[in-house]
Amino acid sequence: MTHKEFSPEMAATVREAAAEAVVPNWAKKAGGYGSEAVDLYNLRVAPITGLEVQPDGSVIDSGS
């Protein structure tokens, strides 16, 4: 098995899907903004991914 990096176009598509669907849907299922899970995500994961859950349930992409 050989690791192959995503093309820039594919990486952008994956990031867009995460910001528009994956993370917001997960946050809703995890209890929404203010829940322990989403608070932990925003504290620990968002600084790495650049995708932060907002109070209205949307996700902002700071481009990290």
C-alpha positions as CSV (number, residue, x, y, z in Angstrom):
1,M,0.0,0.0,0.0
2,T,1.3,3.4,-0.9
3,H,0.2,6.8,0.5
4,K,-0.8,9.3,-2.1
5,E,-1.6,12.9,-1.2
6,F,-4.9,14.5,-2.4
7,S,-4.7,16.9,-5.3
8,P,-5.3,20.5,-4.3
9,E,-8.7,20.3,-6.0
10,M,-9.7,17.1,-4.1
11,A,-8.4,18.6,-0.8
12,A,-10.6,21.7,-1.4
13,T,-13.6,19.5,-2.1
14,V,-13.1,17.4,1.0
15,R,-12.6,20.5,3.2
16,E,-15.8,22.1,1.7
17,A,-17.8,19.0,2.4
18,A,-16.5,18.9,6.0
19,A,-17.4,22.6,6.6
20,E,-20.8,22.4,4.9
21,A,-22.1,19.0,5.9
22,V,-20.0,16.7,7.9
23,V,-19.1,18.9,10.9
24,P,-22.4,20.7,11.2
25,N,-24.4,17.4,11.0
26,W,-22.1,15.8,13.6
27,A,-22.4,18.9,15.9
28,K,-26.2,18.7,15.7
29,K,-26.1,15.0,16.6
30,A,-23.6,15.6,19.4
31,G,-26.0,18.0,21.1
32,G,-25.4,21.3,19.3
33,Y,-23.4,24.4,20.2
34,G,-22.7,24.6,23.9
35,S,-22.8,20.8,24.4
36,E,-19.8,19.2,26.0
37,A,-18.8,17.4,22.8
38,V,-19.0,20.5,20.6
39,D,-17.2,22.7,23.2
40,L,-14.4,20.1,23.3
41,Y,-14.2,20.0,19.5
42,N,-14.0,23.8,19.3
43,L,-11.4,23.9,22.0
44,R,-9.1,21.1,20.8
45,V,-9.9,20.2,17.2
46,A,-10.9,23.5,15.6
47,P,-7.5,25.1,16.1
48,I,-6.0,22.2,14.1
49,T,-8.6,21.9,11.4
50,G,-9.6,25.5,11.1
51,L,-13.3,24.5,11.2
52,E,-15.2,26.0,14.1
53,V,-18.8,25.3,15.1
54,Q,-20.8,28.6,15.6
55,P,-23.8,29.2,17.9
56,D,-26.2,28.9,15.0
57,G,-24.8,25.5,14.1
58,S,-22.9,26.6,11.0
59,V,-19.2,26.1,10.6
60,I,-16.7,28.8,9.8
61,D,-13.5,27.9,7.9
62,S,-10.5,30.0,9.0
63,G,-8.4,28.2,6.4
64,S,-5.9,26.5,8.7
